[in-house]
Each structure stands twice: as structure tokens, then as C-alpha cells.
Amino acid sequence: MTKSNGFFQNYGNIILLLLGIVVGSIVGMFYRDEVVYLKPIGDIFLNLLFTVVIPLIFFAIASAVASIDRGQKLGKLLSVMLLVFFITGALAAASTIGVFALFPVEAPSVVAMEQALEHAESKDWGDQLVGFITVSEFGDLLSRKHMLPFIIFSFFVGLATLQIGEAGTPFRAFLQSGNEVMKRLMVYVMKLAPVGLGAYFAYQVGTVGPQLFGVYAKPLGIYYGYGLVYFIVFFSLYAFIGAGTQGVKLYWKNNILPSLAALSTCSSIAVLPINLDAARKMRIPDAVANVVLPLGTTLHKNGSSISAIVKLVVVFQLMGRDFMQADTIAVAILLAVLVSVVEGGIPNGGYIGELLMISAYNLPLETVPAVMIIGTLVDPMATVLNATGDTAAAMVVARYTKAKS
């Protein structure tokens, strides 16, 4: 009974969401004329999600930055760690793009979304950069269309609160309290996800047709296939860079339990205690492991970087747009790294990260359910890559900070 309850606690949300998708798909296939009445249910769920996004991001990021211990002297370690996190995340995204170049995903023969939106008006790179990271009015920050500028604003609010010390204590308490309130509100909204996404998927299947499933099948196969290759090859490479052949042996000898824990819990945070124990057996110095692994659960997610590329490829195909262009790829790699940070730092951050990607490319809101569904289906493998990649990264950090085991 305990094992059964534990399984449902870990996988219950995924099971219910998949059940909603399956039921919605069946309804869409057999009751195509009636699915138009289900679309408002999906729209209500998405609107609730969009409404919660902005305050949730503000309180989560600002409170986290404002609560950093000012007494920590970790300059070199943090610098090397962040560089390793960025490089490995970017490599995960870039290599995935290479895989899709070798195994392209073809657009479906019937795509209703292609007729729903004209291409956004083109701008030069300077205007795009300015619009990507800033807005001209404070009120524009509160729009989900300007999520990256809002994330930057939230970070600096937290930094300012941290820097003023004692004078910022009341505001820091407000940020922390607001963060807890918004986390709970997000939990309430996500309880509606099985019904909301089920209704939306019924509408998509009923209007677009069974061809929709073909859009997901190949990308999901690529994700799990390449995810396994990345897991074995790249993590072995990082362990080798960190500690040579002996590092590779120590990594895989002690990475079995963290990998199984990640697969069974779908939670990087749940794997953290096991990862810390494994790090000691891998001879990673405590001074490195105790900083890199906890921060890695939030900031370092190779699996999420890979899934971000998969989602973008699928959405571009749904819209009939060419993903394999230099400027699109460059932005996609940066977005994949950023989204992986957002996913780790915010409850249900995967959904928020997906909104960030969609807003960055000015894609229609009709694409949100597609990326949410993909995120749900790849979650087990993504968690394995996210959680177990932290110890491999810690090995690299230990080498370049010259920390001794």
C-alpha cells in the first residue's frame, strides 16, 4: 500500500494529465462536430495559467536573489560553476539541433495553425535585441509577451533588496511570503491541467485530425533515443575532463542509484540527497559538491535544454516555419539554456519556460498545449539527465577550481 501511494504521489500528476490527453483524443476523433464546445474549457485553463505566470516569476526570482547569504566568499567557484553550467547546457541544445538536422521532422499534411497566424513583421537585429531584453514602459513588463525583460527586472529587484542589507528585511519578508502564496496558487491552477489540456487536445484532434499524432511521435522518439546517447557519451566526457579515466569509472559506478531515483521520482530535488552521497563516493570535494549540486538542481538542466529544442522544432513545424536558420538557431540555443534555468527555479517552471519560448518567437498561444504535452511526455528522461548531470558538472568544476578531494 505504501509503495502504491508513493508511486501515485510521484507520477500521479503525469498519469492524470496523460489520461486527460487520451480521453480528449478519443473524444476528438469520434465527436469532431462537438469539440468546439470543449475549446472554452481549454481556454479558461490557459487564461488562468497566463494570469498566474507574471506574479509567480517576480516573487520566485526576486525572493531567491534577495535571500542569498552575503557572507559567502565563493567568487571563483561560482564563476567556474556558472560557466560550466552554460557550456554544458548550450552543448546539449546545439547537439540536439544537429540531430534534427540529420533526422528532420516533416510538417503534417494538414495544419490548421498554419492558417491562424501571419508571420511576424521582420525587424533588424538591433530592434530585436532591444525588444528581447527591455521594454519602454513599466506596464509592458506585466505582459506575458515580455517575459524575459520581466525576469531581468525581477532579478535586479532581488539584488537591490540584498544589497541594502538590514533596511531591506521587511521587503525581503514580503517577497518570501509572496513566493509561498504564488506557489500554492500555481498548485491550484495545475490541478485543472488534465481537464483543461484534455479539452484543448480534443479540439485539436477534432479539427486538425489524427495527423496531429504524427507530429509528436518522431520528435519523442528522437528525444528518448538521443537522450540516452547524451546520457552515456556526454556525461562520460565530462567525467573524463574532470578526473580522467578514473573519474569515468567512479562516475558510472556511483551514478546508478541517482539515475534510478530520478527515473522513479521525476524530481531533481528528490535526487539531491542521493547525489550528495554519490558525489562523496566519486571523490568530489565537499566544498564543491555542497555548492554545485544544490544550485545545479535549479540552474543546470541538460534534459530541459534538449526538450526545449524538441518543443521549438515541433512548434515551428506546426506553424509551417523553417527552424534551421542561423538566427533562429542562435536564439534557440540561448533560450534553451535560459528555459532550463526557469524550469528549475520556479514551480511548474516547465510551463512557464514554454511560454517564454513562445513569446520570444512571437508564436500564437494555440501552440502552448503542444509544448506542454511534449514536456509531460519527456519528463522521466529529462529528470534523469537533469539530476545526474549535476555530479558530472561538479567533477569539471572541481578540476578547474583545483579543489582537492
N, C-alpha and C positions, 0 to 999 in steps of 0.2 A: 504493500500500500504506500509505503514511504517512497519507494523508487518510482512508482507510478505518479505520485504527486509531484516529485522532483522533476520528472520528465516533462509533465504538463506545465510546470512553473517555468522551465527553461524554454520550451518550444510552444507553449500554449498560444502566444500571440501569432507566431508564424502559422500554426495549424489552423487557427480561426481565420486568418487572412487568406490562406490558400483555399480553405473551404468556401469562403465568400466569393473568391475568384472563380472556383469551379462551378458553384451554383449559378453565379452570374453568367458564366459562359454558356451553361446549359440553357438558361432562360433566353439568352440572346440568340442561340441557334434555333430554338423551337418556337419562340414568340417574338419574331422580328417586328411585327407591327405594333406590339405593345411596349417595347423597350423605351419608347420616347417618354413614357410616363415614369420611368425609373431614373432618367437623367437628372431631374431636380434633386433627388436624394443624393446622388454623387456630387452635384454642385454644392449642396449645403455642407457636406463634409469638407470639400476643398476650401470653401469660404471660411469655415471655422479654422481650418489649418492655417490659411493665409493670415487670419486675424491674430493668431497667437504668435506667429513667427517673429514679428518685429520686437515686441517687448521681451520675448524669451531670449533672443540673441543679445539684446542690450544687457539684461541682468546677468546672464550667464558669463559673458566675456568680461564685463566691467567688474563684477564681483570677484572673478578669478584673479584678474590682474591686481586689483586693489588689495587682495589678501596675501600677496607674496611676502615672504619673510625678508625684510630689508637687511637683516643681519647676515644673510648668506653671501659668501665670497666665492662665487662659482664661475667667474668670468670666462676662463679658458675652457672649462668643462662644458659650460652651456654653449659657448660659441662652436666648439667642435661637434657637440651633440646636434645642434640645430643644422649645421652644415651636412652632417651625415644623414639626418632625417630628410632634408630637402633633396639631396642627391639620390638617395635610395627611392624616395617617392617619385621623383622625376624619371628615374630609370624604369620603374615599374610601369609608369604611364607611357613612356616613349616606346618601350619594348612591346607593349600591348598594341600600340598603333602599328608597329612593324608586323605583328601577327595578322592584324586585319588587312594590311596591305597585301600579305601573301594569301590570305583566305577572305576575300571581300564578301560582305553581306549584300546581297542584291535586294533592291527595293521590291515590295509587294506589287502585284499587278493592279490591285485596286486599293487606293489610299484616299480616304475621304479627307484626311487632314491636309493633303496637298492643295486642295481647293479652298481651304479655310483661311489661308493667310498668304498675303503677298510678301515677297522678300522685303526685309527692312531696307530703308533708304541708305545707300552707301555713304560713308564719311571717310575723310582722310585719317591716317593713323593717329595724328595729334589729337583730333577731336574725340576719337575713340578712346584714347588713353585718359584724357581729361574726364570724359563721361563715365569711364570704368571705375575710377577711384575717387571722384569727387562729385558734389552737386552744388548748384548755385544758391539754393535756399535751404534753410533748416527743415522746413516742412517736407521737402523732397526726400529727406533721409528716412521718413516714416513710410515710404512706399516700398513694397517688395521688389519693385523694379530696380531699386538702387541698393541692393543688399550689401555689396562689397564696401561702398562708402560708409554704410551704417556700421559694418563690422569694424572698420578703421576708427570711426568716431567712438564706438563703444570701448575699444582698446585704450584710446587716449583718455577717456573719462576715467577708466580704472587706473591708468598710470598717474594721472593728476591726483587722484584720491590717495594713491600710495605715497606720492612724493611729499604731500603736505603733512604727513605724519599724524600727530595727535589730533590736529584740527579736522582731519577727515574721518575720524572714528564714527561719528553719528551717521555720516553719509555712507560709510562702508557697511555699517549695520543695515542700513536701508537697502543697499544693493544685495547683500546676502539674503535678507528676508524676501526681497522681491524675486530673487532667483528661486528660492524654495517654492514660492507661490506659483510662479510660472511653470516650474517643473511639474507640479501637481496638476495644473490646468492642462498641460500638454498630455498628461496621462489620461485625463477625462476625454479629451478630443480623440486620442488614438483608440479609445475603446469603440469608437464608431467606425474605425477603418474597415473592418470586414464587411459591414453593410454598405458603407459609402463607396468603397472601391469595387465591391461586388456589383452594385448598381451601375457604376460607371463602366465596368467591364462588360456587363450585359448590353449596355447601349453601344459600346464599340463593336462587340461581336455581331450584334444585330444589324448595325449599319454598315460596317466595313466587311464583315463576313469572316468565315473560318480562315481566310488568308492571313488574318492577324496573327495566328499561332505560328505561322512560318517566320514571322519577323523575330520572334523570341527564340525559337528552337536553336538555330545555328549560333547566335551570339552566346547563349547559355552554354552550349557545348564547347565553344571556344574558351569561355571563361574558366570552366572547370578543368578542361584539358591543359590550357596554358597555366592556370593557377597551380596545378600540380608540378608542371615543369619549373615554374618560377620558384616554388617552394623548395624543390630539391637543388636546382642549379644555382640560383642566385644566393640563397641562404648559405650554401656551401662555400660560395665565392667570398661572401662577407666574412664567414668564419675563418677562411684561409687568410684573408687580408689581415684579420685581427690577430691570429695566433698560429698561422701556418697549418701544416698537415695535422699537428696535434690538436689544434683548435677545431678543425673539422670533425675529428674523431670525438672530441669532448662534446661538441655541439649536438651531434646526432645521437650520441649515447644518452644524453640527458634531456633531449627535446621530445621524446616520445610521450611522456606524461603531459607536458603542457599542450602538445598537439591534440591529444585525446580530450583533454579538459576543454580546450577551445571548441572542438567539434561538438561536444556534448552540451555545453552551456550557451554557446553563441554569445559570449560576453568576454571582452578583453579584460575587463576589470576583475571578473571572477577568476581569471587565469593568473593575475598578478602575484598572489602569494606563492603559487606553484612555480612561476617564472623566477621569483627571487631565490627560491631554494635551488632551482636548476642553475641559476647564474653562479651560485657559490660552487656547485659541482663542476661548472665549466671554467672555474678559476678566474671569473671576472671579479675584479676588486670591488669590495663593498662600497667604497667611495664613489665608484662609477655606477654600479648596479642600483644603488639606493636613490640615485637621481634619474638615470636614464630610463629605467623600467617604469617607474610611476608616471613620469612625463610622457613616456612612449605610448602608454595606454590612451593618451589624448592626442598627442601630436604626430605619432608615427604609425601610419596605417597603409602598408603596401597593398593589401587586399582592396581597400577602399579606393586607392588610386587606380587600380586596374578596373574595378567596377565602374568608376566614373567614366572611363574611356568607352567601356562597353555601352553604357547608357547613352552617351553622346552619339556613338555610331548608330545605334538603333533609332534614336530620335531624328537624326539627320536623314536616315533612310525613310522614316515615316513621312518626313516633310519633303522628300524628293530633292534634297540638297546634297551637294558634294562635300564630304568631310575631309577628303585627302587634299587639302590645300595648305600651303605653308603657313599662312597667317592663322588659319583655323586650328591647325595642329599645335602651333606655338601657344596659343591661348588655352587650348585644351590641356596641355601638359601643366601649365601654371594652375589652371582651375582644378585639375585632378589632385595636385598637392594641397591646394587650399581647401578643397572639399573634404579631403581626408582629415584635415585638422578640425574642420567644422563638425564633421560626423563624430569625432571623438570627444569634443568639448561640450556638446550640447545634447541633452536627452532627445532621443529620436532624431539626432542630428543628420542621419542619412536623408530624411525627407527634406530637411532644411538645405542641406548641401545640394540636393537635386534642384530645388527652387533657385539656388544661386547660379547653377549652371544654365538653367533655362532663361533666367533674367539676363545673364551675361551675353547670350546669343540672341536675345530678343525673340525667343521662340514662344509659340502660343501655349496657353495654360492647358489646352487639351492634351499636351504631351506629358503632363505631370503623372497621371495614372500609369503610363507606360514605364517611366523610370522607377516609380515606386514599386511596381510589380517585379521588375528586374532586381532591384535592391533586395527585395524579400527573398527571391529565389536563390540568390548567390550568397546569402548571409552566412551559412555554415562555413563554406570555403573561405570567404572573406575574413571571418573571425580567426581562422587558423593562420592565415597569412599576417593579419594584423598583430595578433598576440605573439606568435613565435618569432616574428621578425624583430622584435624588440631586443631579444638576447643576442641575435646576430649583430644588430647595430651596436649594442653595448660592447661587444668584442672589438669592433673597429674604433669606437670612442676610446676604449682603454689603451689601445695601441698608440693612438696619436696624442693622447694626453700623458703618455708614458707612466700611467698608473701601474703599480706593482700588485700582483695577486698575493 
